[in-house]
C-alpha cells in the first residue's frame, strides 16, 4: 500500500529546465566552449556540483570546480526565487494527494539555495514532510543508495513509496531500490518516454493523471 510520494523538483514539479539549461550553456557559450549539442543529457543527472566538476575536467575553463559551482549558484538562485513557474496542475494535485492522507516529500539534485526560495514563493511550505536537496545525502540521485536511504528516513519500506520524476536515470535507481515509479513528461526528457514506460509503474503527461 502506497503511503508516501516523493517528487523530483526540476522538470517535474517546476518548469525549471529552460532557465537551468540557458544558464549552464550560457557560460560555456560566453567562453567559446565547443560542446556536443546533447551535452545536457550528460549533465542533468550529475547535479550542480557534479556537472561543475565534469565541465572543469573536460574543458579548459580557467577556473576551479568550486568557482564554477559558485558562479552557477549565484546566477540561478535569483531565478528560482523570482520566476521559475510550477508545472500546470502541480499544486492542485499535491493538495489533493495530501488531503487524501499521503505523505509528500521532495528529493532533488538541486541545492536548498534554489529549492527553498522557490517553494516559499509558491506557498508550498505546508505541503511537504521533507524537502531534500543535494546537501542532505552523502550520495546523489544517480545511485540506488539515495532512494534506499530516503525510504529509511520515512520509516517506510521502499514498496510503500512512489517516486515521481522526469529523469530516466533517477527512476531506474528508484525502481532498483524497490520503489514504485511514475515518469513525468517534460519537454527536455520527452525522448526518454518510451524507455521509462518499459520499467516504470506509470507515466503521466500532466498532473491530473496522477490522481
N, C-alpha and C positions, 0 to 999 in steps of 0.2 A: 504494500500500500504506500503510495506516494505521500510524503509528509512535508517535503521541502523542495522549493525551486531555487536553483542557483543560476543567475543570469550573468552573462558577459555584458560588458558595457559598450565598448566601441563596435559599431556595426550591428549591434543587437538592440540594446535599449536606446542608444544615441546614434544619430546620423552624423558621426564624427569623422568618418574615413576621408571625406573630401578635404576637410581642413587639415587633418593629420598628414595626408599624402602631400598636399600642397606645401606644408611646412618642411617635411622631410626632404622631398625632392627639390624644393626651392633652394635650400642651402647648397645642394650639390650643383644645381644649375648656376647659381651665383659664383661658384668657384670652378666652373668649367669642367666638371667631372663627367666623363663619358661612362654611362652605366646602362645596363640592359633595360629594355622597355618594361619588362615584367619584374623588376627588382623588388617591388612592393610584396610580391608573393614570398620572397625570401625574407624580407624584413619584418613583415607583420607578425609572425609567430614569436619573434625574439623579444618583444617588449623594448622599451626605450633604452634601458641600459645595454641590452644585448645588441640592438641594432647600432647603437653608438660604437660599441666595441667592433662590430663587424665592419662598419664603414671605415673606421680608422685603420683597421688591419688591412682591408682590401684596397683602399685608395690613399693616395698621398694628400692628406687634407691639411697637414701642417699644424695639427693640434692633438691633444691627448683625448682619450675616451671620455674622461671626466669633463673636459672643456666642451666637447661636442654635446654631451648629455646636458650640461648646464645651459647651453645655447637652446636646445630644443625645449627644455623645461620652461625657460623664460618666455619663449615665443608662444608656446601652446597653453600655458597656464592662463594667460589673459583671454584666449579664445574660448576655452572651456568655461571660464567664469562669466562670459558675457553673451555668447552667441550660438554655441552648438545646440541644435534642437533635439528633442526626443523624437523617436520614431512614431509615426502615426499609430494611434491606438494603444501605445505602450502604457500610458498612465491608467487609462480605464481598465485595461486588462490586469495590471498589477493590483489595483484596488479591488477588483472583483475576486482575484485569487486570494488576497489577504482576507477579504470578508468571508470567504469560504473556509477559512481556517488554515490555509497553507502558510508555512514559514518561508519568507522571501529573503534572498541573500544576493549579493553581487560578488563575483570573482572575476577580476580583470587584470590584465597585464599593465594597465596604466597606473601611475602613482597617485597618491592621495592629493597631491598638489593640483591634479586635474579633476579627479572624480568628486572630491568633497565640495568644491565650489559649484560644480555643475548640478549635483544633487540638491544643494541648498537653493540654488536659483530656481530649480524646477519644483521646489516644495515637496520633495520626496523623502525628507528625513524620517518621517513616521512609517515609511513602508517596509524598511529593511531591518532584519535582525542583525545581520552582519554586512559590512561593506569592506571587502578585502581587496586591497591593491597589491601591487608588486612587492611592496616593502613587508607585507605581512606573512610571507612564506620564504623559507630558505631556498626554495626552488621556483621556477616559473611555470607557466601553463603548458609548457612543452614537455612535461614529464607526467607519468601516471601518479607519482607520489603526491603531487599537489592536490589531486582530486580525492585520493585516499585520505589525506590529512584533513581536507575540508569536511568530509563526512564525519570523521572522528571528532572534529571540533563541534559539530552539530549534535554529537552523541546519537547518531543515526547510522544505520547500515547504508552502504552505497546504493543498494537497491531501493531505498526509501527516498532517494534524491533524484531530481531531474535537472540536468544541465541543459540550458538553452543558450546556443552560441551560433555565430555565423561562420566560425573557423572550423574547417575540416580537421585541422590538427588537434585543436582543443577537444573537439567532440570525440575523436578517436581515443584520446587518452582518457577522457571521462568514461567512455564506453569500456575501455580496458580495465578501468578501476571498478566497474560493476554498476555504474550509474545508468539510469535511463537517459537518453539523449534526444534532443529535439533541435534540428537545424533551423536556422532563421535566415530568411532571404536578405541579402544586402547586395547592392549592385556590384560592389567591389569583390564579392566572393561568389557571385552567381554561377561562375563556371564550375564550381565545385558541387553544385546541387545534386547532380546525378550520383557522384561518388558518395556524398553524405547519405543519400537515400538508400544506399546498399547496406548500411550498417546501423543507421540511427533508428530510433523508435518512431520518429515522426519528422515532418518538415513543414514549416509554416511560411507562407508568403506574406501574411500580415498577422498582427497580434490577435485579431478576433478569432482566428483559427485555433489559438492556444486554449480557448475556453470550450 
